[in-house]
Amino acid sequence: MRYAGLLYRALNPVYAREPLSGEGARRYGVVLREDLSVDEGETRSLRDAIARDRPALPMFDRGGTIDELKARCLRDTHLEPPTAPVFQKWMRREAPAQAAE
């Protein structure tokens, strides 16, 4: 299952943090009755509709490829983009010799 945020959270903990208006609760995917109790059936229907109607959510969005991030690094951060490390020859290790059997 992909991450879907509040649509798959338990119902009461979402509402229990602080009292919400009926419309406020709907923004969190919860439907309240007039007495402010959670209507579980309507909440499930609302959450199903939200999940069905919204675009697919990416698993991770890190803002682009490494090259794209580097290209806009100065503009976004006021810092020069990082450079790839260059290792000196003396830092390279040779593969260990195979032990004689």
C-alpha positions as a Markdown table, in Angstrom:
| # | Residue | x | y | z |
|---|---|---|---|---|
| 1 | Met | 0.0 | 0.0 | 0.0 |
| 2 | Arg | 1.4 | 3.4 | -0.9 |
| 3 | Tyr | 1.5 | 6.2 | 1.7 |
| 4 | Ala | -1.9 | 8.0 | 1.7 |
| 5 | Gly | -1.7 | 10.1 | 4.8 |
| 6 | Leu | -4.8 | 10.8 | 6.8 |
| 7 | Leu | -7.1 | 8.8 | 4.6 |
| 8 | Tyr | -6.0 | 5.6 | 6.4 |
| 9 | Arg | -5.6 | 6.8 | 9.9 |
| 10 | Ala | -7.9 | 5.8 | 12.7 |
| 11 | Leu | -11.0 | 7.9 | 12.9 |
| 12 | Asn | -11.2 | 9.0 | 16.5 |
| 13 | Pro | -7.5 | 10.1 | 17.0 |
| 14 | Val | -7.8 | 12.5 | 14.0 |
| 15 | Tyr | -10.8 | 14.2 | 15.6 |
| 16 | Ala | -9.7 | 13.8 | 19.2 |
| 17 | Arg | -6.7 | 16.2 | 19.0 |
| 18 | Glu | -9.0 | 19.2 | 18.9 |
| 19 | Pro | -12.6 | 19.7 | 18.2 |
| 20 | Leu | -13.4 | 20.6 | 14.6 |
| 21 | Ser | -16.4 | 22.0 | 12.8 |
| 22 | Gly | -18.2 | 19.7 | 10.4 |
| 23 | Glu | -16.5 | 21.3 | 7.5 |
| 24 | Gly | -13.1 | 21.3 | 9.2 |
| 25 | Ala | -13.4 | 17.6 | 9.9 |
| 26 | Arg | -14.3 | 16.9 | 6.3 |
| 27 | Arg | -10.9 | 18.4 | 5.3 |
| 28 | Tyr | -9.4 | 15.7 | 7.4 |
| 29 | Gly | -11.5 | 13.1 | 5.7 |
| 30 | Val | -13.9 | 12.7 | 8.7 |
| 31 | Val | -17.7 | 13.1 | 8.7 |
| 32 | Leu | -19.3 | 14.2 | 11.9 |
| 33 | Arg | -23.0 | 13.8 | 12.9 |
| 34 | Glu | -24.9 | 16.7 | 14.5 |
| 35 | Asp | -23.9 | 15.5 | 18.0 |
| 36 | Leu | -20.2 | 15.7 | 16.8 |
| 37 | Ser | -19.7 | 11.9 | 16.9 |
| 38 | Val | -17.9 | 10.3 | 14.0 |
| 39 | Asp | -20.1 | 8.8 | 11.2 |
| 40 | Glu | -17.9 | 5.9 | 10.3 |
| 41 | Gly | -19.9 | 4.8 | 7.2 |
| 42 | Glu | -20.0 | 8.3 | 5.7 |
| 43 | Thr | -16.3 | 8.8 | 6.7 |
| 44 | Arg | -15.3 | 5.7 | 4.8 |
| 45 | Ser | -17.3 | 6.8 | 1.7 |
| 46 | Leu | -15.7 | 10.3 | 1.9 |
| 47 | Arg | -12.2 | 8.9 | 2.1 |
| 48 | Asp | -12.9 | 6.4 | -0.7 |
| 49 | Ala | -14.1 | 9.4 | -2.9 |
| 50 | Ile | -11.0 | 11.5 | -2.0 |
| 51 | Ala | -8.6 | 8.6 | -2.8 |
| 52 | Arg | -10.4 | 7.9 | -6.0 |
| 53 | Asp | -10.6 | 11.5 | -7.2 |
| 54 | Arg | -7.1 | 12.7 | -6.4 |
| 55 | Pro | -4.1 | 12.1 | -8.6 |
| 56 | Ala | -1.6 | 9.4 | -7.8 |
| 57 | Leu | 0.8 | 10.4 | -5.1 |
| 58 | Pro | 4.5 | 9.8 | -5.7 |
| 59 | Met | 6.3 | 7.7 | -3.1 |
| 60 | Phe | 9.0 | 10.3 | -2.7 |
| 61 | Asp | 9.6 | 13.6 | -4.4 |
| 62 | Arg | 13.1 | 14.9 | -3.8 |
| 63 | Gly | 12.8 | 17.8 | -6.2 |
| 64 | Gly | 14.3 | 16.3 | -9.3 |
| 65 | Thr | 17.4 | 14.5 | -10.4 |
| 66 | Ile | 20.8 | 15.3 | -8.9 |
| 67 | Asp | 21.7 | 17.3 | -12.0 |
| 68 | Glu | 18.5 | 19.3 | -11.8 |
| 69 | Leu | 19.1 | 20.0 | -8.1 |
| 70 | Lys | 22.7 | 21.1 | -8.7 |
| 71 | Ala | 21.5 | 23.3 | -11.6 |
| 72 | Arg | 19.3 | 25.3 | -9.4 |
| 73 | Cys | 21.3 | 25.1 | -6.2 |
| 74 | Leu | 22.7 | 28.6 | -6.3 |
| 75 | Arg | 19.3 | 30.2 | -7.0 |
| 76 | Asp | 17.5 | 28.2 | -4.3 |
| 77 | Thr | 20.1 | 28.2 | -1.6 |
| 78 | His | 22.6 | 31.0 | -2.4 |
| 79 | Leu | 25.3 | 28.3 | -2.2 |
| 80 | Glu | 27.4 | 26.8 | -4.9 |
| 81 | Pro | 26.4 | 23.3 | -5.9 |
| 82 | Pro | 28.4 | 20.5 | -4.3 |
| 83 | Thr | 31.0 | 18.8 | -6.4 |
| 84 | Ala | 31.6 | 15.1 | -6.7 |
| 85 | Pro | 34.5 | 13.9 | -4.6 |
| 86 | Val | 37.7 | 13.1 | -6.5 |
| 87 | Phe | 39.8 | 10.4 | -4.8 |
| 88 | Gln | 43.6 | 10.5 | -5.0 |
| 89 | Lys | 45.3 | 7.4 | -6.4 |
| 90 | Trp | 46.8 | 6.6 | -3.0 |
| 91 | Met | 43.3 | 6.5 | -1.5 |
| 92 | Arg | 42.2 | 3.7 | -3.7 |
| 93 | Arg | 42.4 | 0.2 | -2.3 |
| 94 | Glu | 43.3 | -2.7 | -4.3 |
| 95 | Ala | 41.0 | -5.7 | -4.1 |
| 96 | Pro | 42.4 | -8.1 | -1.4 |
| 97 | Ala | 44.3 | -11.0 | -2.9 |
| 98 | Gln | 42.4 | -14.3 | -2.8 |
| 99 | Ala | 43.6 | -16.6 | 0.0 |
| 100 | Ala | 45.3 | -19.7 | -1.1 |
| 101 | Glu | 43.1 | -22.7 | -0.6 |
